[in-house]
Amino acid sequence: RTSSSSPKVSQLSQQMREMQSQMISENEDAELIMQALRGKNINDDDAQVQGLEMKLVGFDDVDELCDVDSDGENCDTASDRLPFDYDPIALQKFFKKRPQLVAARIAQVTSTGGNVLFNFA
């Protein structure tokens, strides 16, 4: 048996809601935490993609590299293709044959980063 002086579950729930609303009205961080716990604003992909401009550096094809192979040997197809998985040695071999690609990417990152720094200054 429950005693008549103990609060009912509905009363406790109401008190909890009141406490939550009071916390949220007083503290913006608490509101954000409560929204996250409730699953609000989880997927903002649409808003994040607006205005996004991808800047890619094109690079030479495998066949073109093999055609101009100076030593006349067969091309090593493993080092002539950009690896799908992260492999530092394969990446080193791939980019070692393409210094112009590395220079183009460095220039691209520098110009983009320079614009951002210029706008903040």
DATA-V5658 format. One record per backbone hydrogen bond with DSSP energy under -0.5 kcal/mol. CO is the residue of the C=O (numbers start at 0). NH is the residue of the N-H. Records with the same first field share a line. If there is no record, write none. Layout:
BEGIN
CO=NH / NH
END
This chain:
BEGIN
2=5
7=11
8=12
9=13
10=14
11=15
12=16
13=17
14=18
15=19
16=20
17=21
18=22
19=23
20=24
21=25
22=26
26=30
27=31
28=32
29=33
30=34
31=35
32=36
33=37
34=38 / 39
35=38
38=41
41=43
43=47
44=48
45=49
48=51
51=53
53=55
55=57
60=64
61=65
62=66
63=67
65=68
67=69
68=71
74=76
75=78 / 79
76=80
84=86
86=90
87=91
88=92
89=93
90=94
91=95
92=96
94=97
97=100 / 101
98=102
99=103
100=104
101=105
102=106
103=107
104=108
105=109
106=110
107=111
108=112
109=113
110=114
111=115
112=116
113=117
114=118
115=119
116=120
END
